[in-house]
Amino acid sequence: MANMGLDAYRFSISWSRLIPDGKGPINPKGLEYYNNLINELISHGIQPHVTLHHWDLPQKLEDEYGGWVNRSIVKDFTAYAEVCFREFGDRVKYWTTVNEGNVYASFGYDLGMLPPQRCSPSFQANCSRGNSSTEPYLVAHHMLLAHASAARLYRKKYKGTQHGFIGFNLLTFGFVPLTNTSEDIIATQRVQDFMIGWFLNPFTFGDYPDIMKKNAGSRIPSFTKKESNLVKGSIDFLGINFYFSFYVKNSPAIQQIKDRDYMEDIEVETIQLTTNDTSPFEVPITPWMLQGVLDSVKKDYGNFPIYIHENGQQTLSNSSLDDWSRVKYLHEYIGAMANALRSGSNVKGYFVWCFLDGFELLGGYEMSYGLYYINVKDPSLKRQPKLSAKWYTNFLKRKPMDPKVTIEI
């Protein structure tokens, strides 16, 4: 990392590794592991950016009271966050409480595709527990309160001496109307409200978007005045992840409000945007969509400081190190970020997903995002730099690009 010229590295702390039961005694080996990692990064001039919850809730809390569906999680998450602030905050200045909170709530508690795989049998097959109509909203509500509680604690007890910042991360998407009809244009704004406004509206204005309250009715929780004031203004920065773009088509709900799930409440059909040069495993290169997200945050939510926490190209895993398409991808998305900066977007940093090929959540080892190739069948797990790693190194060090690479992109 240091040889590449990286000056920041984002990683997540496993709550279970640090506090195995979710609350109570700290695991000294877990504490040692994270201290060693943080110290090693800093010794090489690399600033750690730390995420506290990346979906690996301690099993005991899930078993005890249902995890994020229960309000007890707010107290336990705040206590866990304080352990991290106390033990690591003298060196860690950037804290993200939750990774992709919108995806965790919807895909984990409505679609049942991600941990803890809760959903309703009437909406998703193979569901044995959960409620797709209410739990996504309840989980998001508790995440907002848990974040705000941890942020309040940090600001009162630690910020004065540690001088750090607290943020929240969302998966963002590029959305464009399928047609120029007013129905599809309104639907595009509606899906933005449900996916992004779900969290940014409370952080900015202290309440959920009106369209969410209208479409979900009594199934979406309400904030008390005290809770609203606690959540509003509780982020110092916004972390965004960006990969996918979609066409949006208006699709009015058929079910009565009380019988719908979160996805049906949005009342849209989405169609993934593709391009002529997109292979089945590749995500289309749509950098203008990232710029649109950044411009939208600036316009609608007061121009939060933004860190692009994840952005990278998904390809089919292979042993080729000549990943020209990834070089093109990075070149164009970094360019889009620069354009947004020039137009006033408050972008503070950019992280490539990801440094190494790894085990992807929904794709395992079949998908590749890394700048470095790893043959997982080789016991040595040797790291081999791809062309994209070399290009990114030159970019960070402001070195001239290889003429061949420049021509290709």
N, C-alpha and C positions, 0 to 999 in steps of 0.2 A: 504493500500500500504506500509506504513512504517513498519507495523508488518511483512509483507512478506519479507522485506529486499530490496525492490526496491529502486534504487538510481536515476532513471530517469523516466519521464513520457512524452509521446508524445501526443500532442493534436493540434487541428486546431482552428485558430481564424476565426470566420465567418465575412467576410468583411461587410455583410449587418447589422450584429448586432452592429458593431463598427461604421460604416459610412453608414447609411441606404440608401442614394441615390448614394452610390459608390464614391462620391466626395463631398466636402463641410463639413457641420457641423458634429461633432462627437457626437454620442449618449452617454451621461454621464452614463447611466445605463449599457451600453455595456462596457464602459471603467472600471467602477467599478467592473463588473463581472469578467473581465479578471485579473484585479489587485488582486482581492480577491483570485482567483484561483492560480495565480502565487505565491502570498505571502504564501498561505497555503501549497503549495508544498514545497517551500523553507524552511518553518519553520519546516518541517519534514525531511529535508535533501534530498529532491527529486529535481533533476535538470530538469527544464522544457525544452523540445524540441518542438519548435513551428512551425507549418505549416501555411503559409499565405493564400494559395488558395487550398481548397479541394472541388472544383467544384461548390461552391455556390456563383456564381457571382451575385451581386446586380441586380435585375430585371430592374432597371432604365437604367443601362448601356446596357443591352441587347436590351431594347426597343429603346434607343436613337441612337445607332450606330451599333448594332449587336454583342456587346461584343468582344470576342476574334478574330472574323474574321476581325476586323477593327484595324488599327494601332494605333488609339487613345487610345487603352487599355494600351499601353506601358506607356504613361504618367500617366494615372489614377492609374495603378497598382503601379508605383513607388511612387506616392504621398501617396497611402494607406500604402505601406511598410514603408515609412518614419514615418507615424503616429505610427506604431507599434514599430519601432526602438526607436523613441523618448520617447514613453510612457512606454515601457516595457524593453528596451534594457539594462538598468542598472542591470536587474536580469536575463534576457534571453540571453544565450550565443550561442544557436544553433538555427538557422533559416533555414527552408526549404521553398523556395518560392512557389513551386507547387508540389502537390501530384500526382504521376502517370501521368505525362504529356503526355506520349505516349498513355495511355489508354483514357485519356480525349479527345485527338485530334482524335483518330481513332474511338472509340465507341460513342463519342458524336457528331461527324461531318461526319462520313462515314456510320457506321452501324445504327446510330440513336437510340441506346439502352440506352444511358446514357444522362444526361443533357448536352446540351439543346435540344437534340433529333433532330438534323439537319441531313438531308441526301437527296439523290436524289430518286425520285419515280422509276427511271429506275433501281436502284440497290436494294432498300429496299421498302417493302410494307408500306403503311400508312405514307408516307412522304409527308409533305405539304410545306416544305421549306428546303433550303440548297443545297449544291453541293458536292456530295461525291468524285468527281474527283479532286477538288481544295481545298476545305475548310480544310481537315485534315492537309495538308501541310502548308496552310496559318496560321492556328491556332498554330501549332507547332512553326512556324517561329516567330510569335508574342510572344509566351511564352518564347522562347529563348532570344529575345530582351528585354522583360520585366524583366526577371530574371537578365540579364546582366546589365540592367539599375539600378535595385535595388541594385545589388551587388556593382556596381561602387559608388553609393551614400553612401552605408554603409561604404565602405572602405575609402572614402574621408572624411566623416563627423563624423562617429561614432566609427569605429573600434579602433582608437587610444585611446579612453577613455573606451569603453565598452569591447573590446578584444573578440568579438564574431566571429562566423563563419557562412558562407552562403552556403547552399547546394541546391540540386535539387533531386527530387524523381522520380524513374521509377519503373514500374512493370516489373519484369524480369521473364523469363521462362527457364525451362530446355528443350533444343531441342536436339534430336538425330536423325540421318538419319534412315529412315524406312528400307532401304537396304544399302549394302556397295557399291552401284554403284556410279560413279563419279557424276552423275546428282543429286542424293539425298544428297550427301556430300556437293556439291556446293550450293544446295538449303538451306541446314541447315545454312551455313554461310550467305546466302542472307537474311534469315528471321531474323537472329541476327542483321544484318546491318539495316534492316528496323525497328526493334522493339527497339533496344538498341543504335545502332550506329546513328540512327536518331538524338539523342541528345548528345551522348557522343563524336561523331566525331566533331561536332561544339565546344563542350567544350574543346576538346583536340587539335584539328587541325584547327579549325576555318571554317570548311565547312562540308557539308553533304557527306556521303559515295558516291563514284563514281557510284555504282550500283543503288542507289536511283536516282541520276541525270540522269542516262541512262534510267531507266525504267519509270520514271515519266516525263521526258522531261521538257518542259516549264511550266508544272503545279506545279513544286516545285520552290519556290522563291529562288532568289540568294542573297547572302550577298555582300554588298559593302566591300571594304577593311577596312573601318572604323568600320563597324558592325562586320566583322570577328574578328578584333583585340579586340573588346569589348567583344564578346562572349567567345573567346578563353581564357581559364584560369580563367573564372569567377566563378567557384565553388571551395569552400574549401573542400567540401566532397560530396560524392554521397550517397543518401538514396535509398535502394532497398527494394522492397516488393517481396516475393517469395512464391508461392503456387503450381503452376501447371507445369506439364511436358508433352511434346508432341513428337510424332514421326513426322518426316517431309518427305514429298514426293514431288518431283519436279512436277510442274503442269504448263506448259507454258501457258501464256495468249493468249486468242483468239482475244480479241478486239484490235483495233488500240490504240496506246498510248493515243491519245486525248480523247478516249471514255472510258478509264478504271477508276476505283476508286483505292483508296489506297490499299485495300486488294488484288485486282487483280494484282496490280503492283508487289507484292511480288512473285507471280508465284509459290506458294506452296499450298499443301494441308496438313493440320495438323490433327493428330489423337491423342486424349488424351491418354496418357499412363495409363494403368490400371494394377492392380495386382490381384492375385487370392483372396486375403483377403479384397478387396475393395468393400464396400457396395455402393448402388446407390448414397448416399449422402456424401460419404467420398472421399477425395482427396488422391490418393496413396502416400505412404511414400517413397520419392525418394531423400534422403539427398545427394547422390552423385551428383545430378543435381545442387543443391545449391552450392556445392563445385566447380563444373564446371563453374558456373557463376562467382564466386569470382576469380577463376584462370584466366578466360578469361579477366576480367577487369584488372587484374594485368598485363597480357601479352600484351593486345592490347591497353590499354589506360593510361599507365603510373602509374598504381597502386594508384588511388585515395584513400584517407581515405574513408572508407565505414561504414555506419550505416545500419544494417538490420532493417528497420523500421517496417516491418510487416512480420510475419511468424507464422502460426498456422494451426491447423487442423479443417477442416469443417466437421461437423457431423449433423445428423438429431437431432433437438432439442428434448430433453426428460428430465425427472426429475431425472434420475439416476445421482448420484454423483461419481460413480465409473468409471471414463473415462480412463480406462487402455490404450486405443489406443492413447489418447492424450498425456499421459505420455511417451509412446513409441515414438511418433512423436517428442516431444520436445527433448527427450534424444538423438535421432538420428540426428536431425538437428543441435543441439548445438554441437554434436560431429563432424559433417561435417564442421561446422564453425571453430572448433578448428583445424581440419586437414588443412584447408585452411590457417589458421594463421601460423601453423608450416611450411607450404611451402612458406611463405612470403607474403600472402595477407594482406593488410593493413586494417583489420577490427577493428573498434573502439568500436562498441556497438551492442547490440541485443535487440530488443523489441518483445515480444510475442503479437500476435493478437489472442485474446485480453483479457483484464482484466476481463470484465463482458460480459455475454451474452447480445446481443443488437439487434437492428433492422438492418439487413444486407441489403445492397443496392439492390441486385438482389434476395435475398432469404427471406426478411422479418424476421419474428420470427420463420420460419420453420427451419432455419439453426442455428447452434450453433458453436461458436468459443471460448467462454469465459472460463476462469479458475474458475469463480464463476457463479453459476446458479441463475437465477432470474425467478420466476414464474410471468409472465406479467399479469396474471389474478388475482393475489393477490394485492389488493390496497396498501399493505405495501411495495411491491417490495423488500422483504427481500433478502439479498445477502447470498448465501450458498456456502462455498468453496467446489470445487470438489477435487477429488484425485489429479488432476494435479496441483491445487493450493498448496496443501500440499507438493507435490514432488518438485515443483519449489521453494517454500520457503526453503526447506531443501537444495536444490542445491545452492541457493544464499547465504545461511548462512553457507555453507560448513559443514552441519550436516550429519551424517551417514544416508543412505537411509534405509527405512523399508525393511527388508529382503524379504518380500513378493513382494514388488514392484520391487526390484532388480531381483528377479527370473522371474517375468512377462516380463520385458523388455530385 
